[in-house]
């Protein structure tokens, strides 16, 4: 008796005594949803079996394409920024009094090596007024995943700084 009074205080239908008796008769509160069926009659909703599998098969390639694309383009952005930073550091090393082309190349290679960028070609041109460092990197040899969106991409950056 006290238990039924306690259950009457809760408005949630599954805690009331009527829903307990209804659940035995296959008219549960869960069967309000058209997507759910009771366990004793699994064929109550014909045509819904395997719907989740079909929905996954339709959406999974799109999801994986977005995932791989964001990984590839994010890594390409990192390579672009690294090459630009390496060109700047190489040119910065070249504007110092008494600097040589080897100093520029070593400074640029240090930045590229720290980021793991491979197969870079570095060209340095020094005049009495300026130092210019140009770097070309084929992105195909620096990818994380197989390149789909950036197959023929070559990253080129140059930096020119004036000497004091």
SELUMMI-498904 format. One line per 5 residues: number of its first residue (from 1); their letters; for each residue z, y, x of N, C-alpha, C, CB. Coordinates in nm, 4 decimals. Glycine has a CB too. Layout:
REM SELUMMI-498904
NUM = a = Z,Y,X,Z,Y,X,Z,Y,X,Z,Y,X  ...;
***
This chain:
REM SELUMMI-498904
1 = xxxxx = 0.0000,-0.1188,0.0831,0.0000,0.0000,0.0000,0.0000,0.1253,0.0877,0.1214,-0.0003,-0.0946  0.0841,0.1277,0.1892,0.0905,0.2443,0.2756,-0.0399,0.2584,0.3543,0.2110,0.2344,0.3711  -0.0989,0.1476,0.3892,-0.2238,0.1504,0.4650,-0.3366,0.2120,0.3822,-0.2623,0.0087,0.5099  -0.3453,0.1791,0.2550,-0.4481,0.2364,0.1676,-0.4277,0.3858,0.1482,-0.4479,0.1660,0.0322  -0.3033,0.4332,0.1411,-0.2769,0.5761,0.1302,-0.3176,0.6478,0.2587,-0.1283,0.6012,0.0995;
6 = xxxxx = -0.2925,0.5828,0.3697,-0.3313,0.6408,0.4962,-0.4839,0.6499,0.5094,-0.2730,0.5594,0.6106  -0.5547,0.5480,0.4625,-0.7006,0.5504,0.4651,-0.7570,0.6542,0.3693,-0.7559,0.4132,0.4308  -0.6876,0.6830,0.2614,-0.7350,0.7815,0.1647,-0.7300,0.9229,0.2219,-0.6522,0.7739,0.0369  -0.6484,0.9459,0.3237,-0.6391,1.0781,0.3842,-0.7623,1.1134,0.4672,-0.5157,1.0862,0.4707  -0.8326,1.0123,0.5137,-0.9494,1.0350,0.5972,-1.0757,1.0375,0.5109,-0.9601,0.9263,0.7063;
11 = xxxxx = -1.1542,1.1452,0.5188,-1.2755,1.1518,0.4370,-1.3915,1.0702,0.4925,-1.3184,1.2942,0.4227  -1.3783,1.0158,0.6100,-1.4869,0.9393,0.6698,-1.5092,0.8122,0.5901,-1.4568,0.9063,0.8175  -1.6303,0.7852,0.5434,-1.6526,0.6734,0.4512,-1.6281,0.5353,0.5119,-1.7923,0.6792,0.3999  -1.6472,0.5207,0.6435,-1.6303,0.3869,0.6988,-1.4837,0.3466,0.7086,-1.6946,0.3789,0.8351  -1.3905,0.4412,0.6942,-1.2491,0.4074,0.7005,-1.1893,0.3802,0.5633,-1.1731,0.5181,0.7675;
16 = xxxxx = -1.2641,0.4041,0.4581,-1.2094,0.3790,0.3248,-1.2216,0.2313,0.2897,-1.2813,0.4653,0.2191  -1.1420,0.1877,0.1947,-1.1404,0.0459,0.1591,-1.2679,0.0056,0.0858,-1.0184,0.0142,0.0726  -1.3349,0.1005,0.0174,-1.4575,0.0636,-0.0542,-1.5711,0.0304,0.0422,-1.5003,0.1768,-0.1478  -1.5767,0.1009,0.1555,-1.6847,0.0715,0.2486,-1.6627,-0.0622,0.3182,-1.6974,0.1829,0.3517  -1.5384,-0.1037,0.3281,-1.5115,-0.2342,0.3882,-1.5626,-0.3440,0.2964,-1.3602,-0.2524,0.4158;
21 = xxxxx = -1.5439,-0.3268,0.1663,-1.5940,-0.4285,0.0744,-1.7459,-0.4221,0.0628,-1.5300,-0.4118,-0.0634  -1.8032,-0.3017,0.0740,-1.9474,-0.2908,0.0650,-2.0170,-0.3506,0.1868,-1.9871,-0.1461,0.0486  -1.9504,-0.3461,0.3010,-2.0155,-0.3977,0.4202,-2.0347,-0.5482,0.4127,-1.9354,-0.3617,0.5433  -1.9551,-0.6129,0.3352,-1.9722,-0.7567,0.3190,-2.0902,-0.7885,0.2267,-1.8436,-0.8193,0.2640  -2.1289,-0.6913,0.1418,-2.2365,-0.7144,0.0457,-2.3716,-0.6627,0.0950,-2.2024,-0.6488,-0.0862;
26 = xxxxx = -2.3798,-0.6292,0.2197,-2.5054,-0.5884,0.2800,-2.5504,-0.4499,0.2344,-2.6118,-0.6893,0.2482  -2.4628,-0.3703,0.1778,-2.4937,-0.2336,0.1380,-2.4087,-0.1382,0.2217,-2.4685,-0.2121,-0.0147  -2.4184,-0.1499,0.3482,-2.3320,-0.0716,0.4366,-2.3765,0.0735,0.4414,-2.3315,-0.1310,0.5776  -2.2909,0.1541,0.4958,-2.3237,0.2942,0.5128,-2.4323,0.3113,0.6200,-2.1978,0.3742,0.5499  -2.4473,0.2149,0.7081,-2.5497,0.2217,0.8105,-2.6894,0.2047,0.7528,-2.5245,0.1169,0.9155;
31 = xxxxx = -2.7000,0.1420,0.6375,-2.8328,0.1170,0.5819,-2.8893,0.2389,0.5097,-2.8276,-0.0008,0.4866  -2.8217,0.3540,0.5155,-2.8786,0.4761,0.4589,-3.0007,0.5199,0.5378,-2.7743,0.5882,0.4565  -2.9987,0.4966,0.6659,-3.1114,0.5349,0.7498,-3.2280,0.4405,0.7249,-3.0717,0.5343,0.8988  -3.3494,0.4921,0.7083,-3.4640,0.4028,0.6855,-3.5021,0.3225,0.8095,-3.5837,0.4835,0.6394  -3.4505,0.3619,0.9273,-3.4857,0.2921,1.0490,-3.3938,0.1736,1.0778,-3.4830,0.3875,1.1641;
36 = xxxxx = -3.2789,0.1684,1.0128,-3.1847,0.0603,1.0390,-3.1865,-0.0408,0.9261,-3.0437,0.1153,1.0583  -3.1664,-0.1623,0.9623,-3.1563,-0.2691,0.8635,-3.0273,-0.3438,0.8867,-3.2777,-0.3650,0.8706  -2.9854,-0.4168,0.7872,-2.8639,-0.4954,0.8047,-2.8965,-0.6230,0.8811,-2.7991,-0.5284,0.6680  -2.7936,-0.6847,0.9360,-2.8163,-0.8016,1.0201,-2.8554,-0.9251,0.9398,-2.6929,-0.8310,1.1010  -2.8172,-0.9296,0.8147,-2.8484,-1.0493,0.7377,-2.9890,-1.0462,0.6775,-2.7468,-1.0669,0.6279;
41 = xxxxx = -3.0553,-0.9303,0.6763,-3.1939,-0.9186,0.6283,-3.2763,-0.8406,0.7297,-3.1994,-0.8492,0.4888  -3.3168,-0.9013,0.8411,-3.3876,-0.8258,0.9450,-3.5274,-0.7819,0.9051,-3.3963,-0.9079,1.0690  -3.5856,-0.8402,0.8013,-3.7221,-0.8039,0.7626,-3.7245,-0.7008,0.6514,-3.7986,-0.9268,0.7191  -3.6148,-0.6251,0.6310,-3.6102,-0.5255,0.5249,-3.7025,-0.4073,0.5529,-3.4683,-0.4766,0.5064  -3.7241,-0.3737,0.6790,-3.8122,-0.2627,0.7149,-3.9334,-0.3190,0.7880,-3.7377,-0.1569,0.8030;
46 = xxxxx = -4.0332,-0.3675,0.7150,-4.1492,-0.4256,0.7820,-4.2310,-0.3186,0.8520,-4.2364,-0.5011,0.6822  -4.2902,-0.3542,0.9654,-4.3740,-0.2622,1.0396,-4.2998,-0.1764,1.1397,-4.4452,-0.1754,0.9460  -4.1700,-0.1880,1.1491,-4.0932,-0.1071,1.2427,-4.0532,-0.1853,1.3671,-3.9700,-0.0527,1.1748  -4.0804,-0.3123,1.3704,-4.0424,-0.3921,1.4867,-4.1341,-0.3582,1.6031,-4.0483,-0.5437,1.4547  -4.0760,-0.3270,1.7194,-4.1532,-0.2932,1.8375,-4.1967,-0.1486,1.8442,-4.2717,-0.3790,1.8445;
51 = xxxxx = -4.1478,-0.0647,1.7540,-4.1889,0.0758,1.7529,-4.1406,0.1484,1.8779,-4.1355,0.1458,1.6278  -4.0227,0.1151,1.9251,-3.9701,0.1805,2.0446,-4.0547,0.1438,2.1661,-3.8227,0.1414,2.0676  -4.0996,0.0205,2.1724,-4.1833,-0.0229,2.2837,-4.3166,0.0521,2.2845,-4.2077,-0.1742,2.2763  -4.3753,0.0688,2.1685,-4.5021,0.1414,2.1594,-4.4822,0.2886,2.1947,-4.5622,0.1281,2.0179  -4.3749,0.3491,2.1462,-4.3473,0.4893,2.1782,-4.3246,0.5077,2.3277,-4.2251,0.5393,2.0998;
56 = xxxxx = -4.2549,0.4145,2.3891,-4.2336,0.4219,2.5339,-4.3654,0.4053,2.6088,-4.1330,0.3145,2.5793  -4.4495,0.3142,2.5625,-4.5778,0.2914,2.6287,-4.6684,0.4147,2.6196,-4.6481,0.1701,2.5671  -4.6520,0.4935,2.5152,-4.7328,0.6147,2.4998,-4.6765,0.7293,2.5844,-4.7392,0.6564,2.3514  -4.5450,0.7450,2.5880,-4.4849,0.8600,2.6553,-4.4544,0.8367,2.8029,-4.3591,0.8982,2.5852  -4.4375,0.7140,2.8472,-4.4000,0.6873,2.9866,-4.5049,0.7348,3.0872,-4.3763,0.5392,3.0054;
61 = xxxxx = -4.6345,0.7119,3.0657,-4.7312,0.7634,3.1645,-4.7288,0.9154,3.1770,-4.8711,0.7190,3.1274  -4.7082,0.9832,3.0670,-4.7001,1.1292,3.0720,-4.5768,1.1728,3.1488,-4.6981,1.1884,2.9305  -4.4650,1.1057,3.1245,-4.3413,1.1380,3.1949,-4.3553,1.1124,3.3448,-4.2248,1.0565,3.1379  -4.4128,1.0000,3.3826,-4.4294,0.9680,3.5240,-4.5303,1.0611,3.5907,-4.4734,0.8229,3.5403  -4.6334,1.1017,3.5187,-4.7304,1.1973,3.5722,-4.6636,1.3311,3.6006,-4.8475,1.2161,3.4745;
66 = xxxxx = -4.5793,1.3772,3.5102,-4.5058,1.5018,3.5332,-4.4090,1.4885,3.6500,-4.4298,1.5426,3.4071  -4.3442,1.3750,3.6617,-4.2498,1.3529,3.7708,-4.3208,1.3522,3.9060,-4.1747,1.2213,3.7501  -4.4288,1.2767,3.9175,-4.5032,1.2692,4.0436,-4.5671,1.4045,4.0759,-4.6116,1.1589,4.0364  -4.6181,1.4721,3.9755,-4.6775,1.6043,3.9972,-4.5763,1.7061,4.0455,-4.7416,1.6537,3.8704  -4.4578,1.7045,3.9879,-4.3559,1.8001,4.0337,-4.3078,1.7666,4.1739,-4.2370,1.8020,3.9372;
71 = xxxxx = -4.2986,1.6378,4.2077,-4.2621,1.6004,4.3446,-4.3688,1.6472,4.4439,-4.2427,1.4477,4.3555  -4.4934,1.6224,4.4116,-4.6018,1.6570,4.5034,-4.6160,1.8076,4.5207,-4.7329,1.5986,4.4538  -4.6133,1.8815,4.4123,-4.6298,2.0264,4.4222,-4.5074,2.0926,4.4847,-4.6565,2.0861,4.2844  -4.3895,2.0381,4.4613,-4.2694,2.0898,4.5274,-4.2747,2.0678,4.6777,-4.1446,2.0238,4.4699  -4.3204,1.9505,4.7190,-4.3327,1.9232,4.8625,-4.4437,2.0080,4.9244,-4.3605,1.7734,4.8869;
76 = xxxxx = -4.5519,2.0296,4.8536,-4.6586,2.1169,4.9044,-4.6066,2.2590,4.9233,-4.7796,2.1168,4.8082  -4.5235,2.3048,4.8325,-4.4639,2.4375,4.8457,-4.3748,2.4437,4.9689,-4.3835,2.4735,4.7199  -4.3011,2.3370,4.9959,-4.2164,2.3328,5.1149,-4.3014,2.3378,5.2420,-4.1290,2.2061,5.1142  -4.4143,2.2673,5.2444,-4.5024,2.2691,5.3611,-4.5625,2.4086,5.3792,-4.6147,2.1631,5.3464  -4.6046,2.4738,5.2704,-4.6580,2.6100,5.2790,-4.5557,2.7036,5.3421,-4.6983,2.6616,5.1394;
81 = xxxxx = -4.4318,2.6984,5.2928,-4.3285,2.7877,5.3449,-4.2937,2.7562,5.4901,-4.2036,2.7788,5.2589  -4.2929,2.6288,5.5261,-4.2623,2.5906,5.6635,-4.3698,2.6391,5.7596,-4.2470,2.4394,5.6743  -4.4962,2.6237,5.7212,-4.6066,2.6680,5.8079,-4.6032,2.8200,5.8239,-4.7439,2.6230,5.7498  -4.5721,2.8895,5.7155,-4.5626,3.0356,5.7257,-4.4470,3.0772,5.8157,-4.5456,3.0980,5.5868  -4.3350,3.0094,5.8035,-4.2200,3.0393,5.8880,-4.2488,3.0071,6.0347,-4.0976,2.9612,5.8401;
86 = xxxxx = -4.3196,2.8975,6.0580,-4.3544,2.8601,6.1957,-4.4489,2.9626,6.2581,-4.4189,2.7202,6.1989  -4.5436,3.0128,6.1808,-4.6349,3.1149,6.2325,-4.5583,3.2426,6.2671,-4.7460,3.1454,6.1296  -4.4640,3.2786,6.1825,-4.3843,3.3993,6.2097,-4.2983,3.3808,6.3349,-4.2944,3.4334,6.0885  -4.2317,3.2656,6.3455,-4.1462,3.2418,6.4626,-4.2277,3.2358,6.5914,-4.0672,3.1118,6.4451  -4.3470,3.1777,6.5846,-4.4333,3.1747,6.7025,-4.4769,3.3137,6.7443,-4.5550,3.0890,6.6761;
91 = xxxxx = -4.5147,3.3962,6.6459,-4.5552,3.5332,6.6775,-4.4359,3.6151,6.7258,-4.6192,3.6001,6.5547  -4.3214,3.5892,6.6714,-4.1998,3.6597,6.7135,-4.1648,3.6275,6.8581,-4.0824,3.6233,6.6220  -4.1837,3.5004,6.8962,-4.1576,3.4625,7.0351,-4.2601,3.5254,7.1295,-4.1592,3.3098,7.0498  -4.3772,3.5596,7.0793,-4.4833,3.6148,7.1631,-4.4766,3.7639,7.1852,-4.6128,3.5824,7.1043  -4.3978,3.8357,7.1071,-4.3933,3.9815,7.1248,-4.2907,4.0247,7.2282,-4.3627,4.0489,6.9928;
96 = xxxxx = -4.2166,3.9305,7.2809,-4.1183,3.9613,7.3843,-4.1919,3.9894,7.5147,-4.0163,3.8445,7.4019  -4.1403,4.0812,7.5931,-4.2034,4.1170,7.7202,-4.2020,3.9955,7.8130,-4.1306,4.2381,7.7867  -4.3159,3.9617,7.8661,-4.3289,3.8497,7.9577,-4.3536,3.7160,7.8900,-4.2076,3.8400,8.0403  -4.3736,3.7162,7.7590,-4.3979,3.5904,7.6865,-4.5392,3.5411,7.7120,-4.3748,3.6088,7.5349  -4.5548,3.4106,7.7053,-4.6849,3.3488,7.7244,-4.7225,3.2700,7.5991,-4.6845,3.2573,7.8492;
101 = xxxxx = -4.8456,3.2201,7.5953,-4.8926,3.1433,7.4794,-4.8103,3.0166,7.4597,-5.0406,3.1073,7.4957  -4.7637,2.9590,7.5687,-4.6829,2.8374,7.5610,-4.5520,2.8628,7.4859,-4.6535,2.7840,7.7020  -4.4933,2.9802,7.5037,-4.3693,3.0149,7.4337,-4.3919,3.0228,7.2826,-4.3141,3.1488,7.4859  -4.5035,3.0799,7.2451,-4.5384,3.0894,7.1024,-4.5580,2.9509,7.0416,-4.6662,3.1735,7.0836  -4.6304,2.8677,7.1144,-4.6573,2.7322,7.0656,-4.5297,2.6510,7.0528,-4.7544,2.6608,7.1582;
106 = xxxxx = -4.4409,2.6601,7.1499,-4.3145,2.5855,7.1448,-4.2263,2.6317,7.0295,-4.2388,2.6005,7.2767  -4.2218,2.7620,7.0049,-4.1403,2.8135,6.8943,-4.1946,2.7666,6.7590,-4.1354,2.9675,6.8987  -4.3260,2.7679,6.7445,-4.3866,2.7226,6.6185,-4.3679,2.5724,6.5999,-4.5364,2.7577,6.6150  -4.3855,2.4953,6.7081,-4.3674,2.3499,6.6987,-4.2236,2.3121,6.6653,-4.4086,2.2834,6.8293  -4.1280,2.3897,6.7128,-3.9875,2.3609,6.6821,-3.9592,2.3735,6.5323,-3.8957,2.4554,6.7607;
111 = xxxxx = -4.0157,2.4754,6.4693,-3.9964,2.4935,6.3245,-4.0657,2.3819,6.2468,-4.0503,2.6313,6.2791  -4.1879,2.3476,6.2887,-4.2615,2.2410,6.2195,-4.1930,2.1056,6.2361,-4.4053,2.2332,6.2717  -4.1397,2.0799,6.3532,-4.0724,1.9525,6.3784,-3.9435,1.9418,6.2971,-4.0418,1.9367,6.5282  -3.8719,2.0522,6.2815,-3.7470,2.0506,6.2046,-3.7713,2.0144,6.0586,-3.6777,2.1866,6.2133  -3.8857,2.0523,6.0059,-3.9185,2.0216,5.8665,-3.9969,1.8922,5.8513,-3.9972,2.1349,5.8063;
116 = xxxxx = -4.0384,1.8322,5.9627,-4.1119,1.7065,5.9556,-4.2600,1.7220,5.9265,-4.0516,1.6203,5.8523  -4.3156,1.8371,5.9574,-4.4583,1.8604,5.9354,-4.5350,1.8075,6.0568,-4.4881,2.0128,5.9116  -4.6354,1.7250,6.0306,-4.7112,1.6584,6.1379,-4.8560,1.7063,6.1409,-4.7070,1.5054,6.1199  -4.9226,1.6779,6.2535,-5.0661,1.7036,6.2739,-5.1052,1.8499,6.2555,-5.1466,1.6190,6.1790  -5.0253,1.9391,6.3093,-5.0559,2.0819,6.2996,-5.1370,2.1261,6.4201,-4.9266,2.1651,6.2885;
121 = xxxxx = -5.2326,2.2120,6.3956,-5.3071,2.2733,6.5065,-5.2648,2.4198,6.5138,-5.4643,2.2593,6.4869  -5.2182,2.4587,6.6306,-5.1639,2.5928,6.6512,-5.2556,2.6677,6.7470,-5.0176,2.5872,6.7066  -5.2986,2.7861,6.7063,-5.3823,2.8709,6.7908,-5.3104,3.0039,6.8112,-5.5240,2.8926,6.7273  -5.3018,3.0438,6.9369,-5.2325,3.1679,6.9719,-5.3313,3.2606,7.0408,-5.1087,3.1403,7.0634  -5.3343,3.3845,6.9963,-5.4153,3.4863,7.0656,-5.3247,3.6057,7.0938,-5.5417,3.5295,6.9796;
126 = xxxxx = -5.3218,3.6424,7.2213,-5.2353,3.7531,7.2640,-5.3208,3.8629,7.3254,-5.1277,3.7043,7.3655  -5.2959,3.9834,7.2829,-5.3578,4.1005,7.3443,-5.2456,4.1886,7.3976,-5.4486,4.1788,7.2419  -5.2820,4.3000,7.4516,-5.1781,4.3900,7.5042,-5.0986,4.4568,7.3925,-5.2410,4.4969,7.5933  -5.1538,4.4595,7.2712,-5.0856,4.5251,7.1593,-5.0294,4.4285,7.0546,-5.1804,4.6196,7.0924  -5.0912,4.3138,7.0366,-5.0503,4.2229,6.9290,-5.0439,4.0785,6.9771,-5.1464,4.2339,6.8109;
131 = xxxxx = -4.9724,4.0003,6.8978,-4.9690,3.8547,6.9148,-4.9995,3.7935,6.7793,-4.8295,3.8046,6.9707  -5.0967,3.7056,6.7747,-5.1328,3.6396,6.6486,-5.1221,3.4890,6.6664,-5.2765,3.6794,6.6030  -5.0550,3.4258,6.5697,-5.0397,3.2801,6.5686,-5.1009,3.2286,6.4391,-4.8883,3.2370,6.5814  -5.1955,3.1356,6.4488,-5.2594,3.0725,6.3328,-5.2277,2.9239,6.3355,-5.4143,3.0965,6.3325  -5.1881,2.8722,6.2209,-5.1518,2.7302,6.2112,-5.2296,2.6678,6.0961,-4.9975,2.7120,6.1904;
136 = xxxxx = -5.2886,2.5519,6.1210,-5.3575,2.4736,6.0172,-5.2928,2.3357,6.0111,-5.5124,2.4620,6.0465  -5.2628,2.2932,5.8893,-5.2001,2.1627,5.8688,-5.2737,2.0912,5.7561,-5.0475,2.1771,5.8361  -5.3286,1.9720,5.7809,-5.3853,1.8939,5.6693,-5.2717,1.8349,5.5863,-5.4796,1.7801,5.7221  -5.2705,1.8696,5.4592,-5.1586,1.8253,5.3741,-5.1606,1.6746,5.3507,-5.1626,1.8978,5.2397  -5.2772,1.6133,5.3614,-5.2884,1.4692,5.3351,-5.1995,1.3874,5.4280,-5.4334,1.4241,5.3498;
141 = xxxxx = -5.1804,1.4334,5.5507,-5.0967,1.3581,5.6444,-4.9494,1.3945,5.6337,-5.1440,1.3812,5.7858  -4.9123,1.4801,5.5405,-4.7732,1.5231,5.5259,-4.7181,1.5017,5.3856,-4.7609,1.6681,5.5623  -4.7797,1.4165,5.3069,-4.7358,1.3980,5.1689,-4.6189,1.3000,5.1596,-4.8518,1.3488,5.0831  -4.5451,1.3132,5.0515,-4.4366,1.2203,5.0221,-4.4894,1.1056,4.9372,-4.3201,1.2923,4.9501  -4.5722,1.1385,4.8404,-4.6357,1.0398,4.7532,-4.7866,1.0473,4.7750,-4.5990,1.0645,4.6023;
146 = xxxxx = -4.8594,0.9530,4.7212,-5.0052,0.9555,4.7309,-5.0569,1.0814,4.6623,-5.0682,0.8277,4.6673  -5.1367,1.1621,4.7323,-5.1782,1.2899,4.6731,-5.2791,1.2710,4.5596,-5.2382,1.3800,4.7805  -5.2426,1.3188,4.4409,-5.3322,1.3182,4.3259,-5.3914,1.4571,4.3037,-5.2579,1.2707,4.1998  -5.3072,1.5585,4.3143,-5.3471,1.6944,4.2816,-5.3932,1.7729,4.4037,-5.2331,1.7663,4.2152  -5.3582,1.7273,4.5230,-5.3861,1.8054,4.6440,-5.4539,1.7199,4.7505,-5.2564,1.8656,4.6999;
151 = xxxxx = -5.5613,1.6534,4.7133,-5.6264,1.5594,4.8056,-5.6854,1.6284,4.9283,-5.7358,1.4836,4.7332  -5.7600,1.7341,4.9120,-5.8270,1.7969,5.0247,-5.7605,1.9251,5.0719,-5.9681,1.8253,4.9887  -5.6343,1.9416,5.0456,-5.5642,2.0657,5.0754,-5.5382,2.0787,5.2257,-5.4321,2.0723,4.9976  -5.5710,2.1930,5.2800,-5.5388,2.2276,5.4184,-5.4566,2.3558,5.4135,-5.6694,2.2451,5.5071  -5.3368,2.3486,5.4671,-5.2469,2.4638,5.4659,-5.2784,2.5484,5.5887,-5.0959,2.4193,5.4643;
156 = xxxxx = -5.3150,2.6743,5.5660,-5.3467,2.7666,5.6756,-5.2613,2.8912,5.6609,-5.4982,2.8034,5.6769  -5.1931,2.9255,5.7678,-5.1140,3.0488,5.7686,-5.1306,3.1161,5.9043,-4.9628,3.0199,5.7387  -5.1271,3.2471,5.9029,-5.1361,3.3244,6.0262,-5.0385,3.4405,6.0194,-5.2805,3.3754,6.0497  -4.9885,3.4770,6.1344,-4.8970,3.5914,6.1428,-4.9348,3.6733,6.2657,-4.7466,3.5448,6.1500  -4.9427,3.8019,6.2471,-4.9762,3.8914,6.3574,-4.8671,3.9982,6.3669,-5.1180,3.9565,6.3371;
161 = xxxx = -4.8059,4.0068,6.4818,-4.7021,4.1056,6.5056,-4.7437,4.1937,6.6231,-4.5652,4.0371,6.5330  -4.7052,4.3205,6.6174,-4.7404,4.4126,6.7262,-4.6300,4.4143,6.8306,-4.7652,4.5555,6.6719  -4.6710,4.4321,6.9548,-4.5754,4.4390,7.0648,-4.5196,4.5806,7.0754,-4.6415,4.3962,7.1981  -4.4024,4.5890,7.1274,-4.3416,4.7219,7.1458,-4.3834,4.7852,7.2743,-4.1917,4.7131,7.1415;
***
